[in-house]
Amino acid sequence: ILTSLVHANPAISPNELNFHANIILSKNLERLSDQRPMTIVTLCTKNGRDFTISGNHDNIFIYRAAANEIETKSINHIPFGIGMIADLELSMFEQETLQLKKDDILFLATDGIVEAPKNGDYKTEQFGEERLKELILKNAKKPTEKIKTDLVACIDKYTNHVFHDDVTFIIARAC
């Protein structure tokens, strides 16, 4: 759905993309009698520093190099995930801009990371946002490939290689 919409209109804004994807997904799920809305975050950048962002998703994290700290950004631009109700107005799909400066890092992830259970057992604690932010901060000066490798190793060790959800993430460093 998303690829088709972007190919049809390469200049589509993130909020419009989510709006149109919601209509299509909602109608398809209704036709299939299946209620599976999804969280989403869409980003658009032309230069790798200035982003337009829209969605309803878990928090994203931004490492601010100049301050050597992690900023937590809530993503609540639409009432809920897409695919639940087709007849929403475009005005309900908000968006905002986000700017990265040199060496800042944008980190987006599915809930499979922060909700990853210790040793794969949901009766124990989860990996959590604080542990993730500490890991990003500790590794922020390293190349993104090394941050990825260290994060995967840390989550593998924490869960004892037992996963109940996907572990998907994006790490982007501003040049």
Beta strands, then each sheet from edge to edge (+ up, - down):
strand 1: 40-45
strand 2: 50-64
strand 3: 69-76
strand 4: 96-99
strand 5: 105-109
strand 6: 169-173
sheet 1: 1+ 2- 3+
sheet 2: 1+ 2- 4+
sheet 3: 1+ 2- 5+ 6-
end
